[in-house]
């Protein structure tokens, strides 16, 4: 019972640290996206502790998602950031930022893919910048990778390189302007890395 209580206390302490850090990180990410799109961004977040298998099930359960932009955290904390977009939103982003309309049935061009990678990169870099300031650490993002149709490929690649029992997951939903652009934003990190930062 003593060990179980200790686990609960550590879990609660970690969640409290994550919630505080997430508020700063998502605030800066929302501001960066708002400046990019010239639209007001609304954002809600939840913090969870999941096993790696639960993370994959969570991503598999995301309905109607078309694209995922994945950024690995290279230094400071072991983990990654994944931005998920439904088809309507990725087409709206391309229209707003590249000034062109894309037919649903048409394949995305390299220019279209570049726009989506840039959005993911701006969100991830802004979030990590805020965390770096809060933690006093250098957190370096990798170049963004774009995954179409099956975002769990990104997570499978991340998890293959990690030997962890539990991951900290910040799940956020963002919406721009009149709801034309919506998406989900996942920050996943090795729980031992997060606990070390919060100690």
TIDONU-224860 format. One line per field, with one value per residue (C-alpha): residue number from 1; residue in three letters; x, y, z negated. Coordinates in Angstrom, 3 decimals, decimal comma, m for minus. Each point is the difference from the previous one (the first is absolute). Layout:
zami	(NUM	...) $
koldren	(Ala	...) $
east	(X	...) $
north	(Y	...) $
up	(Z	...) $
END
This chain:
zami	(1	2	3	4	5	6	7	8	9	10	11	12	13	14	15	16	17	18	19	20	21	22	23	24	25	26	27	28	29	30	31	32	33	34	35	36	37	38	39	40	41	42	43	44	45	46	47	48	49	50	51	52	53	54	55	56	57	58	59	60	61	62	63	64	65	66	67	68	69	70	71	72	73	74	75	76	77	78	79	80	81	82	83	84	85	86	87	88	89	90	91	92	93	94	95	96	97	98	99	100	101	102	103	104	105	106	107	108	109	110	111	112	113	114	115	116	117	118	119	120	121	122	123	124	125	126	127	128	129	130	131	132	133	134	135	136	137	138	139	140	141	142	143	144	145	146	147	148	149	150	151	152	153	154	155	156	157	158	159	160	161	162	163	164	165	166	167	168	169	170	171	172	173	174	175	176	177	178	179	180	181	182	183	184	185	186	187	188	189	190	191	192	193	194	195	196	197	198	199) $
koldren	(Unk	Unk	Unk	Unk	Unk	Unk	Unk	Unk	Unk	Unk	Unk	Unk	Unk	Unk	Unk	Unk	Unk	Unk	Unk	Unk	Unk	Unk	Unk	Unk	Unk	Unk	Unk	Unk	Unk	Unk	Unk	Unk	Unk	Unk	Unk	Unk	Unk	Unk	Unk	Unk	Unk	Unk	Unk	Unk	Unk	Unk	Unk	Unk	Unk	Unk	Unk	Unk	Unk	Unk	Unk	Unk	Unk	Unk	Unk	Unk	Unk	Unk	Unk	Unk	Unk	Unk	Unk	Unk	Unk	Unk	Unk	Unk	Unk	Unk	Unk	Unk	Unk	Unk	Unk	Unk	Unk	Unk	Unk	Unk	Unk	Unk	Unk	Unk	Unk	Unk	Unk	Unk	Unk	Unk	Unk	Unk	Unk	Unk	Unk	Unk	Unk	Unk	Unk	Unk	Unk	Unk	Unk	Unk	Unk	Unk	Unk	Unk	Unk	Unk	Unk	Unk	Unk	Unk	Unk	Unk	Unk	Unk	Unk	Unk	Unk	Unk	Unk	Unk	Unk	Unk	Unk	Unk	Unk	Unk	Unk	Unk	Unk	Unk	Unk	Unk	Unk	Unk	Unk	Unk	Unk	Unk	Unk	Unk	Unk	Unk	Unk	Unk	Unk	Unk	Unk	Unk	Unk	Unk	Unk	Unk	Unk	Unk	Unk	Unk	Unk	Unk	Unk	Unk	Unk	Unk	Unk	Unk	Unk	Unk	Unk	Unk	Unk	Unk	Unk	Unk	Unk	Unk	Unk	Unk	Unk	Unk	Unk	Unk	Unk	Unk	Unk	Unk	Unk	Unk	Unk	Unk	Unk	Unk	Unk) $
east	(0,000	2,868	1,403	m3,421	m0,429	3,449	m0,826	m3,196	1,839	2,712	m2,633	m1,937	3,152	1,020	m3,442	0,111	3,387	m1,251	m3,160	1,982	2,555	m2,663	m1,839	3,094	0,909	m3,437	m0,504	3,121	m0,871	m3,505	1,442	2,405	m2,786	m2,233	2,700	0,599	m3,677	m1,129	m2,819	m0,941	0,849	m2,026	1,673	m0,827	2,420	m0,014	2,985	0,173	2,429	m0,168	1,946	1,498	m2,657	m2,756	1,500	m0,202	m3,606	m0,854	1,433	m1,685	m3,306	0,304	m2,707	0,126	3,664	1,925	3,427	2,476	3,070	2,505	2,936	2,369	1,540	3,737	1,402	m1,157	m3,043	m0,543	m3,201	m1,768	m2,774	m2,731	m2,464	m3,037	m2,264	m3,271	m0,325	m2,157	2,518	3,096	m1,708	m1,031	3,560	1,399	m2,615	0,645	3,799	0,859	m2,882	m1,166	m2,907	0,687	m2,517	m0,778	0,809	3,289	3,349	1,805	2,909	3,381	m1,028	m3,143	2,016	2,491	m2,833	m1,195	3,514	0,541	m3,187	1,090	3,500	m1,269	m2,340	2,631	2,836	m2,165	m1,077	3,566	1,240	m2,440	1,013	3,670	m0,619	m1,956	2,414	3,277	0,855	0,911	m2,728	0,815	m2,631	0,790	m1,044	m3,751	m1,143	m3,324	m2,118	m3,107	m2,933	1,586	1,449	0,785	2,999	1,704	m0,660	1,083	3,314	0,397	m0,930	2,417	2,847	m1,338	m0,014	m2,659	m2,848	m2,009	m0,238	m1,257	m2,542	m1,336	m3,027	m1,198	m2,748	0,413	m2,438	0,613	m2,414	m3,444	1,078	1,379	3,227	m0,009	2,549	1,462	3,400	1,737	3,139	1,404	3,002	1,703	m1,471	3,430	1,284	m2,925	0,400	3,699	m0,868	m2,578	2,254) $
north	(0,000	2,361	m0,510	0,566	3,238	1,117	m0,756	2,035	2,908	m0,076	m0,203	2,915	2,070	m0,736	0,925	3,267	0,843	m0,945	2,070	3,075	m0,430	m0,833	3,239	2,024	m2,162	m0,127	3,725	0,795	m2,550	1,459	3,515	m1,104	m1,691	3,039	2,298	m2,348	m0,262	3,471	m1,754	m0,346	m3,464	m1,767	m2,886	m2,567	m2,504	m3,119	m1,736	m3,797	m2,743	m2,927	m3,130	m0,089	m2,504	2,300	2,894	m2,012	m1,014	3,643	1,063	m2,867	1,214	3,485	0,007	1,954	0,937	0,424	1,424	m0,111	2,195	m1,552	1,710	m1,998	1,643	m0,469	1,361	0,665	m2,305	m3,275	0,151	1,626	2,315	m1,012	2,383	m1,751	1,619	m1,169	0,277	3,155	1,783	m0,875	1,224	3,214	0,557	m0,342	2,422	2,569	m0,177	m0,856	1,874	m2,961	m2,419	m3,731	m2,514	m2,827	m2,615	1,599	m1,109	2,549	1,761	0,538	3,626	m1,184	m2,404	2,764	2,183	m2,792	m0,756	3,687	0,189	m3,029	1,410	3,380	m1,610	m2,432	2,546	2,558	m2,573	m1,201	3,585	0,654	m3,237	0,905	3,329	m1,641	m2,879	1,753	m2,748	m0,052	m1,962	m0,548	m1,029	m2,179	1,068	m0,672	m3,230	m0,155	m3,160	m0,310	m2,328	m1,859	2,145	m2,979	m0,711	2,954	m1,285	m3,528	1,421	2,008	m2,861	m2,413	2,134	0,372	m2,515	1,499	m1,213	3,194	3,119	3,472	1,064	3,529	m0,189	3,344	0,993	3,253	1,917	3,069	2,778	m1,362	m3,595	m0,285	m1,503	m2,540	m2,496	m1,969	0,578	m2,799	0,453	m3,339	m0,424	m2,679	0,407	m0,391	2,944	2,162	m0,993	0,888	3,425	0,623	m1,036) $
up	(0,000	m0,757	3,500	1,574	m1,930	1,068	3,627	m0,227	m1,600	2,659	2,734	m1,465	m0,372	3,582	1,322	m1,932	1,534	3,465	m0,310	m1,018	2,782	2,558	m0,673	0,881	2,974	1,606	m0,575	2,003	2,703	0,362	0,272	2,750	1,976	m0,456	1,415	2,924	0,946	m1,101	m1,841	m3,638	m1,353	m2,692	m1,758	m2,678	m1,549	m2,151	m1,589	m0,375	m0,954	2,454	0,831	3,521	1,136	m1,288	1,974	3,232	m0,728	m0,654	3,353	1,833	m1,419	1,511	2,664	3,255	m0,275	3,217	m0,842	m2,842	m0,457	m2,392	m1,721	m2,188	m3,071	0,529	m3,255	m3,563	m0,179	1,840	2,024	2,902	1,139	2,448	1,681	1,530	2,592	1,578	3,766	m0,071	m2,198	1,984	3,186	m1,794	m1,248	3,504	1,318	m2,747	m0,012	3,605	1,627	2,067	0,002	m0,059	1,291	m2,421	2,617	1,050	m1,382	m2,152	1,679	m1,649	m0,588	m1,812	m2,133	m0,800	m1,347	m2,293	m1,244	m0,725	m2,088	m2,027	m0,399	m1,229	m2,548	m1,291	m0,125	m1,807	m2,570	m0,606	m0,263	m2,845	m1,738	0,381	m1,727	m2,841	m0,582	0,726	2,493	3,663	1,820	3,656	2,592	3,001	3,509	0,422	1,656	1,848	m0,159	2,153	m0,788	m2,920	m2,766	m2,259	2,266	m1,636	m3,491	0,839	1,169	m3,211	m2,322	1,672	m1,280	m3,554	m2,865	m2,276	m2,196	m0,011	2,148	m0,807	2,627	0,413	2,307	1,342	2,415	1,902	2,166	2,152	0,890	0,861	m0,501	3,529	m1,311	m2,810	m1,184	m2,872	m1,532	m1,930	m2,065	m1,119	m2,284	m2,059	m3,490	m1,666	2,053	m1,104	m3,651	0,163	1,400	m2,679	m2,890) $
END
